């Protein structure tokens, strides 16, 4: 049992059934919770957030590699956000055809023109990876994306290690239970928010969680709120429409919402076009961006997380722009890149289109969207590319090598779902937290990890989208 869960345990149906029932109770008592799809804005009736029955084996060396590179990714995102010329160069072709990115970029330009009011920068991001199976049987770490806005599941993943340890102990797998690491991203993320609140320097100011209309994943966010409350820092939860109606700036550009001064705007919303339900939502975003409040992320950092920026970073020589005298850092970051290809108009983009249409199974087509469930594969990839290949519309996408992780057999425990064994694929997320005040980096840390797992029959989609479930790495 150096790696996964042995077959004799996986196929012991009576024991599996018993463990699953025990696991549901354990998840509920530990607060691994989500609201119901039918009543997403009510906590009257809730259920456990979906999870794997057993933790998934992850090679320790690869796991530690992901943790070690996170502070470099934090630095990279921060440097990109300060490099207006780079963002302009990287996003020019995209903003010509992608209305949402263009709208964000317009706000970015407005803030540059007016001058940034905030002197403190807070980044809470999550870099997501899959393990690519090599021909020699080993795995290499390949980045899927970096999320610079609304990176979720730091709260719930702080409570899953105990859940999986308990299941393994119930199954008399004590040695394995000890290989699940403690993990508390909620505390790590809250620590950074608290430090920024302190630097902002107003004891009466609050943290504002900017939240969606539909809030199924409220408990994930509550854990961060409660960590802040331990430090006597108060939070409010508001939507775009609340900010539009009651938000204002004073002459010092301090942001007030419902009469309360806001030190930090923590975006858990605003990453998809459908989050902006009216022009008032956009007006509220501009109001917040113009303020002295510390935005997490500010508009430039939001843009630094776009897929187009990810693709441009993979070009030869680009990372060196941000780490001119640090070849080892460049090497560490570049080692995690999968193949990324431009679809800009011109010979290079034409070559990318031809390559993708000739072997669509090798690639994934990605639009400039966050939130899971947006990527395009297989025959659909061919359909989309055939439609846009001769127009500038193709520049709204990037092409990426498809990563091939090794499937692992496990059970996915979901509410009202039959218990059956599945071939599963996992994605490792690593949380980063950094703070810059003026030119000084005040904090730069890895804040914890997240493992999400889904059945191999689903090519895309996360936990909030109802496809993936929460998991833990079983290091070997």
N, C-alpha and C positions, 0 to 999 in steps of 0.2 A: 504494500500500500504506500509506495514511495510517492505516488502521484494522486490518483483520483479515488473515488469510492469503489470498492470491489463489487464485482457482478453479483456475488452471493447475497450482498446486502441490497443492491438495487432490485433484485428479482424476488426478494422475500416479501410477497404482497401483503401478508398480514402485518408484518413489522412496519412496512412503508405506510400503510393506512393508519396504524397507531401513531407513528411518528408525525405524520401530517396533521392529525388532530391536535396532538400535543404542541406542534409548532405553531398552529394558528392561535392557540391560547397564549403561548409564549410571546408571539408577535404583538398581540393585543395588550398584554400586561406590560410589555416594554415600550409601548407607544409607537410601534411601527404602523402608522395609521394613515388612511386616506378617507376623504368623504366619498359618498356614493355618487355614481354617475347620474342617478335619477334626481339627487338633491345636492348638487355640487356646492351650494352656498349655505348649507345647514350642517351643524354638528350634532343634531338630535340623534341621528343614526349614522354610525360610521363603520368601516370594516378595516381589516388589516391591509396594508399595502402589499402587493404581490411580491413573492420572494421565491428563491430556489430552496428546495428541501435540504440540499447539501451544498457546502461551499465548493467553489470551482478551483481545481489546481492551477496555480500560476508559478512559473519558474522564479525563484527568489532573485536571481541576478537581473532578470528583465524588470521585475517589480522595482528593485532598488534603482535601476537605471532611470525609470520614469520619475521616481521621486527626486533623484539627483539633478535632473535636467530642468526641473520646474522653476527654480529660481532664475535660471537663464532665460526661460520663456517669459517670466515676469518682467525681467529687464528689457527683453526684446519688445514686448507689447508696449511698455512705457516709452521706449525710444521711438518706436513707430508713431505713437500718438503725438510726439513732439515734433515730428518731421513733416511739416506741411507740404513740402515739395515732393517727398516720397509718396504721400497719400494722394496727391494730385496726379502724379505720374501713374501710380498703380491703378487708380480708379477711373481715369478719364474715359476709357472705352466702356466700362460698366455703367457709369452714370448716364451715358448717352442713350442706353436702352432699358435700364432697370429703374423704374420710377421711384421705388421705395428707397434704394440706395442713393439715388439722386436727391431725394428729399432730405435725407440725413446729411448728405454732403453739403447741401445748401445751408443748413443750420451751422455746420462746422465752419463754413466760409464766413457766415455772419458773425460768429463768435471771434474768429481770427481778426476780422475787421474792427470789431468793437474793442477787442482786447479781453483776455480771460479775466473774470472777476475772482475766480477761486485760485488760491495760492497753494492749496493742498490737493494732491491727487491720490485717490484710493482705487486700487485694482483688486477685484476678487474674481479670479478667472478659473476655468477648469480646462485642462488639456486632455483630450480623449484619444485613446490608442486601442489598436487591436494587435494581436500577436500573429505575425505572418509566418506560416510554416515554410521552412527552408527544405531543400531536397535532402540535406543530411540529417533531417529529423529535429534540428534545433529550431527555436523561434526567435524572430527579431521584432523589436518594438517599432511599430509604424503609426504615426499620428494620423488620426481621422480629421480632427479640427481642434481649434482652440475657441472656447466660449468666453467672450469678454463681457457678456451681459446676461444677467438672470441665470447664472450657472446653478442648477438646482441639485437637490438631494444631499446637500451637506448636513442637513438636520437629521433626516431619517437614517442615513448611512452611519451616523454616530451611534445608533441603537441596534444595528444588525449584528455586530460581532458577538454580543451576548446570546442572541437568538441562535446562531449557528453553533456556537460552543455548546449550548444546551442540547440541541438536537444530536450532536455527535456524542455527548456524554450519555444521553438516553439510549443511543445505539451502541454503547460500550466501546466507543472509539476515542479513548481519552488522549492518546498520543496526538491524534489529528486535531483534537479540540484545542490543544496548546499551541498549535501552529497558526491560529487565527490571531492576527495582531489587533491590539487596541487601536481605535480609530475615532477621532472626535473632530471632524471638520466644523461642526457647529461652533465649538469653542474657538477654533482657529480663526474662523471668519469673523466671529463676534469680537475677538481680541483686536483685530485690525480696525473694525468699525469703532470700537471704544477708544482706541488710540487717536483716531481721526477726530472724534468728538472732543477729546481732551485738547488736541491741537487747535481746533476751531475756537475754543475758549469761551463758551457761553454755557453756564451751568443749567440755565432754563431751557436751552435748545433741545429739540427732540430728533430722533432718527425717523425719517419717513420711508416706510416700505411702499413703493409705488406698485400696486397690485392689479391683477386682472379682474374682469367682471366675474368670471367663473373661477372659483378658488378651491378646487378639489384638493390641491396639494398644500393646504394651509398649514398643516402640522409641521411640515418640513421647514417652513419659514418661522413658525412659532418657536422652535427650539433655539433659533438664533436670537429672537426677541427676548426669550427668557434668560439666555446667557448674558445679554446686555442688562437685563433687570437686576441680575446678581451684582452688577457694578453700579446700580442705581441710575441707569441710563434708560430713559423712557422712549418708547416707540409709538408711532401712530401708523395706521394702515389707510391709504387713500388711493383712489383711482384718478385717472386723467381728468374725468369730469369734475371731481372734487377740487382738484388743483385749479382748473379753469374758473370755477365759480368762486372759490374763496382765497385763491393764491394772489400774492402781491409782493412787490419789491419795495423796500424803503430806499432812501437816498444813498445809503451805503451798499445797496444791492443785496441786502439780507433778504432771504426768502421767508415769507410768513404764509402759513396755510391754516385756515380756521383760527387765526389769531395766534398760532404757535410759531415761534422761530424754528426753522429747520436747519440743523447742522449738516446732516447727511441725507441725500436722496438715494435710497438703495433700490435700483430698478429690478423688480421681479416681473416686469411687463415692458412692452415697447420694442420687442425684438422682431415682430412680424407685422406686415402691412395691416392685417385684420385687427391688431391691437389699437390702431388709430381709427376709431369709429366715426370721427367727424373732424372738421377743420379745427374744432375746439381742442381736440386731443393734441394736434400739432402745435397750436398756440400755447398749450400748457407745457409741452416739451421745450419750446423756445424760452418761455418764462423761466423754467428751472435751469436751463443751460446758461442763461444770462446772469443768473444769481451767483452770490458768493458761496452758497451751500455747496458742499463737496458732493459731486455726482459720482455714483458708482454704477456704471462707468460714465465719464463725461463723453461728449459726442465724438471726440477724436479717438478715444479708446474703443468706443463702440465700433467705429469704422475699421480700426486696426484688426478686429476679429473677423472681417469679411473673408469669404472664400477666395476672392480675387487677390487679396493681400497674401493669403496663404500660398497661392500659386506663384505669385511674383517672388516671394521669399525663396522659393526653391530654385530660382534661376542662378546660374553660376555667378559668383561674385557679390550677390546682393546681401547675404548675411554679413560679409566683411564690411559693408557700409556701416553697420551698427556695432560691430565688434572689431575695429580696425587692427588692434594689436593683441587679439585674443584668439589665436588659431585653435586652441583646445576647446574653447567655448563653441566656436563655429562648428567644429567637428562633432561635439556632443549633440548640438541641435540638429545638424544635417543628418546625423545617423538615424534620426527618428522620421525623416521625411519619406513618404511614399512618392512614386513618380507622379508629378503634377504637370499638366500641359495647358497651354493657352488656347483659347478659341477666338482670339482677336482676329480681325480681318487681315489678310496678307498670307504669304507663303507658309509661315510657321503654323498659323491657325488652320489653313487648308490641309496641311500635312496631318494635324491632329484629327481633323474630321475624317480623313481617309483611313487613318489608323484605327479609329474607333469603329467605323462602319465595317471594316474588314474583320475585326475580332471583338465584337461588343461584349463578349463574356469576360474579357480581360479588364474592363473598365467600369467606372461609375461616373455618371454625369451629375454635377452638383450646381444648383442655382444658388444665388446669394441669399440664402434663408437659414434661420436658426429654428430650433424647436423640434427637430426630428420629423421623419416621415416625408422629407422633401426630395430625397435623392432618386435618381432614375437609373434603371438597370435593363440589361437584356434587350428584348424586342422593343420595349418602350423607348429605350435609349436610341435605337435606330429610327423609330418613328419621329421622335423629337428632333434629332439631328437632321433627318431628311427634310423636315419642315423649315428649319432655320439655317441650313448650311450655306445658302447663298445670300443671306441677309445679315445685317449688323446685329440682329437679335441674338445671334449665337454668342455674342460677347457677354451676355447676361449669365453665362455658365462657365464652369471650368471642368476639365476632365482629369480624373485621378485613377491611378492603378487600383484595381480591386485587390483587397487584402484577403488572404486565404488562411484564416485561423483553423486550428484543429478542433472538430466538434467533440464535445464531451457529453456523455449521457447523464441526465439529471431529471428531476421532477420540478415542474413549475407550479407553485401553489398559488391559485387565484380564487377569489370569491366565486362560488357557484360554478366552478369549472371542474370537469372530471380529472381525476389524478391519473396521469399516464406518463410513461417514460418518453423523453424527447431527446433528439440530438440537438445540443445547444452550443451557441457561440456567445462569447463574452467580450465586453468592451471595458477597458480600465480607464477611469478618469482620475486625474490628480488635481487637487485644488491648490491654487496659489493665492497668496495675499501679499500686496506690497503697498507702501505709502511713500510718496515723495512730497517733500515740502520745499518749494523753490527748486533748487538744483540738488538738494540732499536727499538721498534714499534713506528714509527713517526706518523702514521695515521691508524685508524681502524674504518671505518664508514659503515653504511647502506646508499647506494647512490640513493635509489628510487626503484620503482617497475614496473612490467609489467604484464598485464593480457592478455592472448591469449585464444581464444574461437574457437571451431570447432563443426561441426555437429556430433552428437553421432554415425552416421553411419561410421565415420572414426576413427579407433582405434589409429592411429599414424600419426605424421607429424606436422611441425610447419608452421609459416607464410611464410618463405622463400621457403618452400617446396610446397606452394600453397594450404595447407589444412586448417590451422588455420587463424584467422583474429585478428586484434588488438581490444582491449576492455579496459574497465575501471571498477574497483570495485565500486559498489554502496553499501556503508557500511550500515549495519543495526544492 
